[in-house]
Amino acid sequence: MKIRYAQAVTEMGTPNETIKFEKLNPVKAACIYHKGAYDNLRESYSYLIKWVEENGYEIAEPISERYIDGIWNKSSEEEWLTEIQIPIRKK
């Protein structure tokens, strides 16, 4: 499974072996906010993927994570905030 790390930028940078820049097209997505340590992201993924399947959707494109708060601005892991975005389409 491919996971994208998305970060808003004001302009495209110079790509290299590990960082690529791309403009994403708008998509319909199922999203959830995960509050807490990254070690527990699996629980939020499981919940959201179950919702997608139970509501007649399928994953349409690679999943994205958006890191809103983390080690760079919060001293406690309990304050970290991540948004998981799963692009979806009806089956």
N, C-alpha and C positions, 0 to 999 in steps of 0.2 A: 504494500500500500504506500503510495506516495503522499507525503504531507508537505504542504506549503507553509512557509513562515512568511507572513505578510506584514509589511511595515509601510505605512504611508510615507511617501517622499515627495519633495517639491519638484524634483527633476530626476530623470533617469541617470544612473551612475554608469561606470565602466564595469561590465561584467568580467568575471574571472572563473576559475575552475569551481569554486564553491558558491559564488553569489551570481545569480542571474536576475535581470530586471525584466518585467513584463507588465503590460497593461492588461488588466483583467476585464472581461466583458461582464455586464450585470447578469446575475443568475438568481433563481429562486433557491433559497437555502433554509435548512432547519438549523437553528443556532441555540447554543446554551452558554451561559456564563459559568465558569468553574472558579470557585473561590477556594484558595488554599494552595498547598504544595503541589508541585508538578508530579510528584510520586503518585498522587491520587487521581490524575487525569483519566486513568483507565475507567474509573467509575462513571465519570461524566460522559465519556465516549460510549460506554455500554448503554447508558440510559438513553442517549440521543439516537444511537443506531437502532435500538429497540423501537423507539417512537417512529422512526422513519419506516421501518418494516411493518409495524402494526397499522400504519395509516396509509398503506398502499403506495408508498414511494420507493424509489431506488436511488442509490448514489449516482449522480450524473457526471461528476468531475472530481478531481482530487480534493481532499479535505484540507481546510485551512485552519490555522490557529492564529489568534490575534492576542498578543501579550499586552495587556492594558497596564497592569501594575505588577512589579516583580522586584527582584533583588536590587535593581538600580534605583528604586524610589521608595521601597517599603522595607522596614527592618525585620518584620515578622512574616514568616511563610503564610500564616493564616490570613494576611492581608493581600496576598497576591491574587490577581484577577486575570483570567484567560477566557477569551471567547473562542469556542469551537464552532466552525461553520461547515456544514455539510451541504454542498450543492445537490439539489434533488429534482426529480421529475417523476410524474405518475407512471406506474407500471402499465 
